[in-house]
Amino acid sequence: MTDLEDGIAGVKVLPHQKKFIESINPTTGLIAGFGAGKSYAGTLKTIIKKLQYPTVKVAYYLPNYPLIRDIAFEKFPEMCNDLGLHYQLNKSDKELMIKDFGTIIFRNMSEPEMIVGYEVGYSLIDECDIMPRHKMDKAFKQILARNRAKLPDKVPNQVDLVGTPEGYRFAYNLLIANKPDNYRLIKASTYENKHLPPDYINTLKDTYDEKLLQQYLLGEFINVNGSAVYHQFDRDIHVCGNRDIDLSLPLIISFDFNINPYNAIYLIQVIDGKVTVIDNAIIKNKPLVDSLAYLKEKFAHLGASLFSATIYGDAAGKARSQGTAQTNYDLIRDAGWHKLKIKTANPRVQDRINTFNSLLRNGNGDVNIAICSRNQELITDLEQLSYNDKGEVDKSNQDLTHSVDSVGYYIEHEHRLIKPRELSARYTT
């Protein structure tokens, strides 16, 4: 491996990046916090491998095509420019060809069974903990099978990975729980990147809750199995006395759709900067049309203010509704609401949970949500939901999850956490 003591052609690296790039183990994982320079190290090592072996293709893997576009298509041209390399990026074929040194291919892992039909001499997996563990396990096996092109100097092939931990998932299982003796784990925290803007870490602390900071700032594996899903919830802190809808403030209504046990409909306002869950319209075992009638009856005293509310909810509500030819949102429009903010697809469940926890209390101890005491179904969800032994939300009690999901759709839509790429862009534009 090229000596990195003084950088490569002016490209400087941090100590943990240097260890990763120079590692010769069959698999080395660089697991670190946001902004620690994981993708930078992965990009640089992939290019170095290509320079070492011009006649052999190398591969860079990401969980999906949007990440290939946002990460690979940006970082590799930038790195080539920094290294003074001439290149051509073919976005349709998802390849980058470096003049005189050959091709780097970019592949997505969302369909592991499609990782077929080619051979490479080096592989780098980025964002290794985003996909579900069972799917990432399958993708890793497929990548190992593709990583069989013989290297001219007879050096063993490598499959390396970089990422930020997401509980006890793929990276933990591969690099700690069942780590082969010849695999290597390198860990790093965000604090180790001395090149970050001074307020980058403070922004993380403002954004994420204390437990998430152990993962996203310190790069630690956090065991969620058996633990509370909404671990930041504290009845004494977050539950407040009942209050009425303030007609001078915008009204939010958020939906989660079910017949059994109930359609979860919640009325929310932002009061003095704090998300306040004020009331609900919950009747059990009724179709949405009946729930909407109940909503209008219960809050008829709000008059036109009720129908000026902005509607949030489950993206699955765009499918045909319960026993009708219309979608749930068609029924909501027919009932008189026309200001809808619905995503085309639901966010990752864990993203919604993380956002909710960080509103409950962020890393600086700020509390940005209050729940009126009448909302008992929501309070029960927040207190009782836990993870199962697979690290997934335990849904064995069918009465749970609906209320917190309902409120969570609004929270994730309007208060979603800043992604590390978005945070980085904030400081470079």
C-alpha positions in Angstrom: 0.0 0.0 0.0 1.2 3.5 -0.8 2.8 5.3 2.1 0.4 7.9 3.4 2.7 9.6 6.0 2.8 12.8 4.0 -0.5 12.3 2.1 -0.9 11.4 -1.6 -0.2 14.1 -4.1 -1.2 16.6 -1.5 -4.2 14.7 -0.1 -4.0 14.6 3.6 -5.5 11.9 5.8 -6.4 11.6 9.5 -4.8 8.9 11.6 -7.8 6.6 11.5 -8.2 7.1 7.8 -4.5 6.2 7.3 -4.9 3.0 9.4 -7.9 2.0 7.3 -6.3 2.7 3.9 -3.1 0.9 4.8 -4.8 -2.1 6.3 -4.2 -5.4 4.4 -6.7 -7.6 6.3 -9.2 -9.5 4.1 -11.9 -7.2 5.5 -11.4 -4.0 7.4 -14.3 -1.9 8.8 -14.0 1.8 9.6 -17.0 2.4 11.9 -17.2 6.0 13.0 -19.5 9.0 13.8 -20.9 11.5 11.4 -18.3 13.7 9.8 -15.4 11.5 10.8 -14.3 11.0 7.2 -15.5 7.4 6.6 -16.6 7.9 2.9 -13.6 10.0 2.3 -11.3 7.2 3.4 -13.4 4.6 1.4 -13.2 6.7 -1.7 -9.5 7.3 -1.4 -8.7 3.6 -0.7 -10.8 2.5 -3.7 -9.0 4.9 -6.0 -5.6 3.8 -4.7 -6.5 0.2 -5.4 -7.4 1.2 -8.9 -4.1 2.9 -9.4 -2.3 -0.2 -8.1 -4.1 -2.5 -10.4 -5.0 -0.8 -13.7 -6.0 -4.1 -15.4 -8.5 -5.1 -12.7 -11.8 -3.4 -12.0 -12.7 -2.4 -8.5 -16.2 -1.8 -7.1 -17.8 0.7 -4.7 -21.2 -0.4 -3.2 -24.0 1.7 -1.6 -27.4 0.7 -0.4 -29.4 2.3 -3.2 -29.2 4.3 -6.4 -30.0 7.7 -4.8 -26.9 7.2 -2.5 -24.8 6.4 -5.5 -25.9 9.6 -7.1 -25.4 11.7 -3.9 -22.2 10.1 -2.6 -20.3 8.3 -5.3 -21.0 10.6 -8.2 -19.8 13.6 -6.1 -16.9 12.2 -4.1 -15.0 10.3 -6.8 -14.7 13.2 -9.2 -13.7 15.5 -6.4 -11.0 13.0 -5.3 -9.8 12.5 -8.8 -9.4 16.2 -9.2 -7.5 16.5 -5.9 -5.2 13.7 -7.1 -4.7 15.3 -10.5 -6.2 12.3 -12.3 -8.1 12.5 -15.6 -11.4 10.7 -15.5 -14.7 10.2 -17.3 -17.9 9.5 -15.2 -20.6 7.5 -17.0 -23.7 8.0 -14.8 -25.9 5.7 -16.9 -23.5 2.7 -16.6 -22.5 3.8 -13.1 -18.8 3.7 -13.8 -15.9 6.0 -13.5 -12.9 5.4 -15.8 -9.6 6.9 -14.8 -7.3 7.6 -17.8 -4.5 5.0 -18.0 -5.8 3.2 -14.9 -9.1 1.6 -15.8 -12.6 1.4 -14.3 -14.3 1.7 -10.9 -17.9 0.4 -11.0 -20.7 1.6 -8.6 -23.3 -0.9 -7.6 -26.4 -0.7 -5.3 -27.2 -3.4 -2.8 -30.9 -3.0 -2.5 -31.5 -6.2 -4.5 -28.6 -8.5 -3.5 -29.6 -11.2 -6.0 -28.7 -8.7 -8.8 -25.1 -8.5 -7.7 -24.0 -10.9 -10.4 -22.2 -11.1 -13.8 -18.9 -9.4 -13.1 -15.6 -9.8 -11.3 -13.5 -7.3 -9.4 -10.3 -7.3 -7.5 -11.3 -5.0 -4.6 -14.7 -4.0 -3.1 -15.7 -1.2 -0.7 -19.1 -1.1 1.0 -20.2 2.3 2.1 -23.2 3.0 4.5 -22.9 -0.6 5.6 -25.5 -0.5 8.4 -28.4 1.3 6.6 -30.1 -1.8 5.1 -31.8 -4.5 7.3 -29.3 -6.9 8.6 -30.7 -10.0 6.7 -30.5 -8.1 3.4 -27.0 -6.8 4.1 -25.9 -10.3 5.1 -27.0 -11.6 1.7 -25.4 -8.6 -0.1 -22.1 -9.2 1.6 -22.1 -12.8 0.5 -22.8 -11.8 -3.1 -20.1 -9.2 -2.9 -17.6 -11.7 -1.7 -18.5 -14.0 -4.6 -17.9 -11.1 -7.1 -14.6 -10.1 -5.5 -12.5 -12.9 -7.2 -10.5 -11.3 -10.0 -6.9 -12.3 -9.5 -4.5 -9.5 -8.7 -1.2 -9.5 -10.7 1.0 -9.4 -7.5 -0.9 -12.3 -6.0 -2.0 -10.2 -3.0 -5.3 -11.5 -1.5 -8.4 -9.6 -2.4 -10.1 -7.4 0.1 -13.7 -6.4 0.9 -13.7 -3.4 3.2 -16.6 -1.4 4.7 -17.3 2.0 6.2 -20.3 3.3 8.0 -21.9 4.7 11.2 -23.4 2.1 13.5 -27.2 1.6 13.7 -27.6 -0.6 16.8 -26.5 -4.2 16.9 -26.9 -4.8 13.2 -24.7 -6.0 10.3 -21.5 -4.2 11.2 -21.6 -5.3 14.9 -22.3 -8.9 13.9 -19.5 -9.0 11.3 -16.8 -7.1 13.2 -17.5 -7.8 16.8 -20.0 -10.6 17.6 -18.8 -13.1 15.0 -15.5 -11.5 13.8 -13.0 -13.8 12.1 -9.5 -13.5 13.5 -8.2 -11.9 10.3 -10.9 -9.2 10.1 -10.1 -5.8 11.5 -12.3 -3.1 13.2 -11.1 0.5 13.3 -13.3 2.9 15.2 -13.3 6.7 15.3 -15.5 9.6 16.7 -16.5 12.8 15.0 -14.2 14.6 17.5 -11.2 13.1 15.7 -11.8 15.1 12.5 -10.0 18.3 13.3 -11.1 19.8 9.9 -14.8 20.1 10.8 -16.3 23.6 11.3 -16.4 24.5 15.0 -20.2 24.4 15.3 -20.6 21.1 13.4 -20.6 19.0 16.7 -22.8 21.5 18.5 -25.4 21.2 15.6 -25.3 17.4 16.1 -26.0 17.9 19.8 -28.9 20.2 19.1 -30.3 17.7 16.7 -29.9 14.2 18.1 -30.8 12.8 21.5 -28.2 11.6 24.0 -28.4 8.0 23.1 -28.2 8.6 19.4 -25.1 10.7 20.0 -23.3 7.7 21.2 -23.8 6.2 17.8 -23.7 9.2 15.5 -21.0 11.3 17.4 -18.9 8.7 19.1 -19.4 5.8 16.7 -20.4 3.3 19.4 -22.6 0.3 18.9 -25.7 0.7 21.1 -27.8 -2.3 22.1 -31.5 -1.6 21.5 -32.7 -5.2 21.9 -35.3 -5.3 24.7 -35.0 -1.6 25.4 -37.6 1.1 25.2 -38.2 2.4 21.6 -39.0 5.9 22.9 -36.3 5.9 25.5 -36.4 9.7 25.9 -40.0 9.8 27.0 -40.6 10.8 30.7 -44.2 11.1 31.8 -43.2 13.7 34.4 -41.5 15.9 31.8 -43.6 15.5 28.6 -47.2 15.1 29.8 -48.9 18.4 30.5 -52.4 19.5 31.6 -55.2 19.5 29.0 -55.7 22.6 26.9 -58.0 23.7 24.1 -57.1 24.3 20.5 -55.8 27.9 20.0 -57.8 29.3 17.1 -55.1 31.9 16.5 -52.5 29.2 15.6 -52.2 26.8 12.7 -53.8 23.4 13.3 -52.2 20.1 12.3 -54.1 16.8 12.0 -52.1 13.6 11.6 -53.5 10.2 10.6 -52.6 6.5 10.9 -55.2 4.3 9.2 -56.7 1.2 10.7 -60.2 -0.2 11.4 -59.0 -2.6 14.2 -58.1 -1.3 16.8 -58.7 2.3 15.6 -57.9 5.1 13.2 -55.4 7.2 15.1 -56.2 10.8 14.4 -54.3 13.5 16.4 -54.7 17.3 16.6 -51.4 19.1 17.1 -50.2 22.7 17.3 -46.8 24.3 17.7 -47.0 26.5 20.8 -44.0 28.7 21.7 -41.8 26.6 19.5 -42.9 23.3 21.1 -44.8 20.6 19.3 -48.0 20.2 21.5 -50.2 17.1 21.0 -53.6 18.6 22.2 -56.3 16.1 21.4 -57.5 13.1 19.4 -60.5 11.6 17.6 -60.3 7.9 18.3 -63.2 5.5 18.0 -62.6 1.8 17.9 -63.3 -0.7 15.1 -64.8 1.9 12.7 -63.9 2.6 9.1 -62.3 5.9 8.2 -65.6 7.5 7.0 -67.0 7.0 10.5 -63.9 8.3 12.1 -64.0 11.4 10.0 -67.6 12.0 11.0 -66.6 11.6 14.6 -63.8 14.1 14.1 -66.1 16.7 12.6 -68.7 16.1 15.4 -66.2 16.3 18.3 -64.6 19.5 17.1 -67.5 21.2 15.4 -67.0 24.1 17.8 -63.8 25.0 15.9 -65.8 26.0 12.8 -63.7 26.8 9.8 -60.5 26.5 11.7 -61.0 22.7 11.8 -61.0 22.5 8.0 -58.1 24.9 7.5 -55.8 22.3 9.2 -52.8 20.8 7.4 -53.1 17.0 7.0 -50.2 14.6 7.6 -50.2 10.9 7.7 -49.2 7.4 6.5 -48.2 7.4 2.8 -50.0 4.0 2.5 -53.2 6.0 2.8 -52.9 6.7 -0.9 -54.0 3.1 -1.6 -57.6 2.2 -1.8 -59.5 2.7 1.5 -61.2 0.2 3.7 -63.9 -1.4 1.5 -64.2 1.6 -0.9 -63.1 2.5 -4.4 -61.4 5.7 -3.0 -58.2 6.2 -1.2 -58.1 7.3 2.4 -56.9 10.8 1.3 -59.8 11.0 -1.2 -62.2 10.4 1.7 -60.4 13.1 3.7 -60.7 15.6 0.8 -64.4 14.7 0.4 -64.9 15.4 4.1 -63.7 18.9 3.6 -59.9 19.0 4.1 -57.8 20.2 1.2 -54.4 21.1 2.6 -52.5 17.8 2.5 -48.8 17.2 3.0 -48.2 13.5 2.3 -44.9 11.9 1.3 -44.8 9.6 -1.7 -43.3 6.9 0.5 -43.0 6.6 4.3 -39.6 7.3 5.8 -37.6 4.5 7.4 -39.2 3.5 10.7 -36.0 4.1 12.5 -35.7 7.6 11.1 -39.2 8.4 12.4 -38.3 7.0 15.8 -35.0 8.9 16.0 -36.7 12.1 15.1 -39.4 11.6 17.8 -36.7 10.8 20.4 -34.7 13.9 19.5 -37.7 16.1 19.9 -38.5 14.5 23.3 -35.0 15.6 24.4 -31.9 16.4 22.4 -28.3 16.0 23.3 -28.3 19.4 25.0 -31.3 18.4 27.2 -33.8 20.6 25.3 -37.4 19.3 25.4 -39.4 20.3 22.3 -42.7 18.3 22.6 -45.6 18.3 25.1 -48.5 15.9 25.3 -51.8 16.8 26.9 -52.8 14.1 29.4 -56.1 13.2 27.6 -54.0 11.4 24.9 -53.7 8.2 26.8 -53.2 5.9 23.8 -50.2 8.0 22.7 -48.7 8.0 26.2 -49.1 4.2 26.5 -47.3 3.8 23.2 -44.4 6.0 24.3 -44.1 4.1 27.6 -44.6 0.6 26.5 -43.1 0.1 23.1 -39.9 -1.9 23.1 -37.5 -3.6 20.7 -37.5 -7.4 20.3 -34.5 -9.6 20.2 -34.1 -8.9 16.5 -33.7 -5.2 17.2 -37.1 -4.4 15.6 -40.1 -2.7 17.2 -42.1 -5.3 19.0 -45.6 -5.3 17.5 -46.9 -8.4 19.3 -49.5 -6.2 21.2 -51.7 -5.1 18.3 -53.1 -2.2 20.4 -49.8 -0.4 20.3 -47.9 1.7 17.8 -50.8 3.3 16.0 -51.0 6.5 18.0 -47.2 7.2 18.0 -47.0 6.3 14.3 -49.8 8.9 13.6 -48.0 11.7 15.4 -44.6 10.5 14.1 -45.6 11.0 10.5 -46.1 14.7 11.1 -43.0 15.0 13.3 -40.7 13.3 10.7 -42.2 15.3 7.9 -41.6 18.7 9.5 -38.9 18.1 12.1 -36.8 15.4 10.4 -33.2 15.1 11.6 -30.4 16.7 9.6 -28.6 14.0 7.6 -24.8 14.1 7.7 -24.6 14.9 4.0 -27.0 17.8 4.4 -25.0 19.1 7.4 -21.8 18.9 5.5 -23.3 20.8 2.6 -24.4 23.5 5.0 -20.8 24.2 5.7 -19.5 24.0 2.1 -21.9 26.2 0.2 
